[in-house]
Amino acid sequence: MTAKVAIVGAGPSGCYLAQALGKLCKEAEITVIEKLPVPFGLARYGVAPDHQGTKAVTRQFAKLFEKQGVGFAGNLEIGTSPSAALSLEELRALFDVVVLATGLSQDRSPGRDFEGTPGIYGSGAVTRLWNSHPEAAEFSPEFGARVVVLGAGNVAIDVLRLLAKAEDDFAGSDFPAGGAYDQVREIHLVGRSPADQAKFDPVMIRELAKIPGLAVSIGEGTALNSGEDDKRLAALRDLATAQPDAITKKISFHFGWPAKKPLRSNGTLSGVLFERDGEEMALPCDSVISAIGYEDDGKLNRSALLDGASTHETGQIAPGLYAAGWFKRGPQGTIPENRADSQKIAALIAEEIAAAPAGAEKPGVAALQAQFGNRMTSYSDWQHIDDVEKAAAPEGRCRAKISNLPEMLAVIENRRQAL
Ligand SMILES: Cc1cc2nc3c(=O)[nH]c(=O)nc-3n(C[C@H](O)[C@H](O)[C@H](O)COP(=O)(O)OP(=O)(O)OC[C@H]3O[C@@H](n4cnc5c(N)ncnc54)[C@H](O)[C@@H]3O)c2cc1C
């Protein structure tokens, strides 16, 4: 009997899991199911477009589908939303083991006062736009000249850097051509924790030093000398010391300031008020981008599924049902951090498969092919999209991403017709 395994979500955790499981269970039929027509999750659609070295992890994942016999079933959403192809229960009826590796795509809100205010955006939405995610096709934020970035992790620094760069600084990336934000003149990054507890990596700060024309300051009330040995604080001190001859943009860092509420003038966003220990700081701005974490989109009832404490630890929700990656652990951890976690879950799944009594064979991917036929996209469809995007790269860019779903599906369909 061949064990049929469906991994839902073709992001890093799903790919690492398929990789590890493929080695442990050579006989298993492993299919990675993805709601988008194309694979790789945040490696393609979250990692900053000017970090092509990080995105190159997709070449490692490609081997899964090209050489290791793992199947890809794209354009199939699983869950409760009206656009879903199958519910989780329907999927479980077709496969022996289902792994949920669907990530966390919703921006965490900075607070009720901030919700519904024009000019306030989430970093997930903004980075999807900058990565040409099909779900961002209709999103057109207006940042104005002064932007406040809430948060002090690596994503907040990504946002700051991409707002700070000029068109020429995007050479070699796949940032949308002509998309640099020249009108942005002033960016404030504000973290709620003190600087020595902020989560950014020093390399992210050192990278900012390479952008010409940035005048960097450290906001009042931000102590950077508390951790003399802290590499991150040292990087910040170095950055703030080196000032350019000609200033194009100003950036400033503020730590230890929780956001209290947005400020409005005539109904329009005019700034953000921060407060700590009864002291207030108001920063005028035209827009806010909050980069304070992510949560579940609710389409797979994550909180109910992960109710048992041991699921967070082992990944097993029930026999034949597992969680992996950000969906399991929450919105923390880099791409490589998903690897070890996925390997542990793969080992558990392999044990379950080895111990399973012989029973009726489940249909697996054949049932998806029978039910969804043409609608389902394959790995070779993705390879075609990849070729088309690279061939369309304008000068100074490594690719021109197809940013809307109908166009992506039309490109796939045209090629199928031509075959
Ligand atoms: C903006 C941003 C920038 C980042 N930059 C870096 C970086 O530079 N370096 C680094 O190491 N880490 C970075 N990270 C962290 C890294 O992206 C994560 O560690 C990693 O992507 C988590 O992998 P995952 O597979 O759990 O989730 P994801 O990458 O989110 O993959 C989930 C996949 O599931 C699919 N999916 C969702 N719902 C469904 C459904 N219902 N049915 C079917 N498919 C579904 C999604 O389309 C997606 O393809 C960044 C994260 C963010 C948010």
The ligand as an SDF file (V2000), in Angstrom:
LIG
                    3D

 53 58  0  0  0  0  0  0  0  0999 V2000
    7.6790   40.1540    4.8580 C   0  0  0  0  0  0  0  0  0  0  0  0
    8.5340   38.9820    5.2830 C   0  0  0  0  0  0  0  0  0  0  0  0
    9.8780   38.9590    4.9520 C   0  0  0  0  0  0  0  0  0  0  0  0
   10.6660   37.8910    5.3560 C   0  0  0  0  0  0  0  0  0  0  0  0
   11.9800   37.9020    5.0090 N   0  0  0  0  0  0  0  0  0  0  0  0
   12.7630   36.8510    5.3750 C   0  0  0  0  0  0  0  0  0  0  0  0
   14.1380   36.8340    4.9850 C   0  0  0  0  0  0  0  0  0  0  0  0
   14.6500   37.7680    4.3540 O   0  0  0  0  0  0  0  0  0  0  0  0
   14.8800   35.7500    5.3550 N   0  0  0  0  0  0  0  0  0  0  0  0
   14.3440   34.7010    6.0600 C   0  0  0  0  0  0  0  0  0  0  0  0
   15.0530   33.7340    6.3500 O   0  0  0  0  0  0  0  0  0  0  0  0
   13.0420   34.7020    6.4530 N   0  0  0  0  0  0  0  0  0  0  0  0
   12.2460   35.7460    6.1130 C   0  0  0  0  0  0  0  0  0  0  0  0
   10.9450   35.7660    6.5020 N   0  0  0  0  0  0  0  0  0  0  0  0
   10.4100   34.6100    7.2720 C   0  0  0  0  0  0  0  0  0  0  0  0
   10.0540   33.4510    6.3270 C   0  0  0  0  0  0  0  0  0  0  0  0
    9.3600   33.9730    5.2250 O   0  0  0  0  0  0  0  0  0  0  0  0
    9.2460   32.3880    7.0710 C   0  0  0  0  0  0  0  0  0  0  0  0
   10.0930   31.7880    8.0370 O   0  0  0  0  0  0  0  0  0  0  0  0
    8.7250   31.2850    6.1570 C   0  0  0  0  0  0  0  0  0  0  0  0
    8.2000   31.7800    4.9500 O   0  0  0  0  0  0  0  0  0  0  0  0
    7.6330   30.4720    6.8520 C   0  0  0  0  0  0  0  0  0  0  0  0
    7.3120   29.4150    5.9860 O   0  0  0  0  0  0  0  0  0  0  0  0
    5.8800   28.7260    5.9260 P   0  0  0  0  0  0  0  0  0  0  0  0
    6.0140   27.6820    4.8950 O   0  0  0  0  0  0  0  0  0  0  0  0
    5.4520   28.3290    7.2880 O   0  0  0  0  0  0  0  0  0  0  0  0
    4.8510   29.8680    5.4620 O   0  0  0  0  0  0  0  0  0  0  0  0
    4.6870   30.6190    4.0660 P   0  0  0  0  0  0  0  0  0  0  0  0
    5.9780   30.9700    3.4780 O   0  0  0  0  0  0  0  0  0  0  0  0
    3.7300   31.7140    4.3330 O   0  0  0  0  0  0  0  0  0  0  0  0
    3.9840   29.5540    3.0970 O   0  0  0  0  0  0  0  0  0  0  0  0
    2.6350   29.1950    3.2310 C   0  0  0  0  0  0  0  0  0  0  0  0
    2.0950   28.7870    1.8780 C   0  0  0  0  0  0  0  0  0  0  0  0
    0.7690   28.2610    2.0430 O   0  0  0  0  0  0  0  0  0  0  0  0
   -0.0940   28.7840    1.0350 C   0  0  0  0  0  0  0  0  0  0  0  0
   -1.4440   28.7630    1.5680 N   0  0  0  0  0  0  0  0  0  0  0  0
   -1.9800   29.5820    2.4990 C   0  0  0  0  0  0  0  0  0  0  0  0
   -3.2400   29.2360    2.7790 N   0  0  0  0  0  0  0  0  0  0  0  0
   -3.5230   28.1620    1.9890 C   0  0  0  0  0  0  0  0  0  0  0  0
   -4.6870   27.3490    1.8440 C   0  0  0  0  0  0  0  0  0  0  0  0
   -5.7840   27.5790    2.5750 N   0  0  0  0  0  0  0  0  0  0  0  0
   -4.6520   26.3370    0.9370 N   0  0  0  0  0  0  0  0  0  0  0  0
   -3.5170   26.0870    0.2130 C   0  0  0  0  0  0  0  0  0  0  0  0
   -2.3950   26.8420    0.3300 N   0  0  0  0  0  0  0  0  0  0  0  0
   -2.3840   27.8590    1.2200 C   0  0  0  0  0  0  0  0  0  0  0  0
    0.4510   30.1840    0.8090 C   0  0  0  0  0  0  0  0  0  0  0  0
    0.0320   30.7010   -0.4530 O   0  0  0  0  0  0  0  0  0  0  0  0
    1.9500   29.9460    0.8920 C   0  0  0  0  0  0  0  0  0  0  0  0
    2.4740   29.5940   -0.3550 O   0  0  0  0  0  0  0  0  0  0  0  0
   10.1130   36.8230    6.1180 C   0  0  0  0  0  0  0  0  0  0  0  0
    8.7650   36.8600    6.4550 C   0  0  0  0  0  0  0  0  0  0  0  0
    7.9720   37.9240    6.0510 C   0  0  0  0  0  0  0  0  0  0  0  0
    6.5240   37.9610    6.4320 C   0  0  0  0  0  0  0  0  0  0  0  0
  1  2  1  0
  2  3  1  0
  2 52  2  0
  3  4  2  0
  4  5  1  0
  4 50  1  0
  5  6  2  0
  6  7  1  0
  6 13  1  0
  7  8  2  0
  7  9  1  0
  9 10  1  0
 10 11  2  0
 10 12  1  0
 12 13  2  0
 13 14  1  0
 14 15  1  0
 14 50  1  0
 15 16  1  0
 16 17  1  0
 16 18  1  0
 18 19  1  0
 18 20  1  0
 20 21  1  0
 20 22  1  0
 22 23  1  0
 23 24  1  0
 24 25  2  0
 24 26  1  0
 24 27  1  0
 27 28  1  0
 28 29  2  0
 28 30  1  0
 28 31  1  0
 31 32  1  0
 32 33  1  0
 33 34  1  0
 33 48  1  0
 34 35  1  0
 35 36  1  0
 35 46  1  0
 36 37  1  0
 36 45  1  0
 37 38  2  0
 38 39  1  0
 39 40  1  0
 39 45  2  0
 40 41  1  0
 40 42  2  0
 42 43  1  0
 43 44  2  0
 44 45  1  0
 46 47  1  0
 46 48  1  0
 48 49  1  0
 50 51  2  0
 51 52  1  0
 52 53  1  0
M  END
$$$$
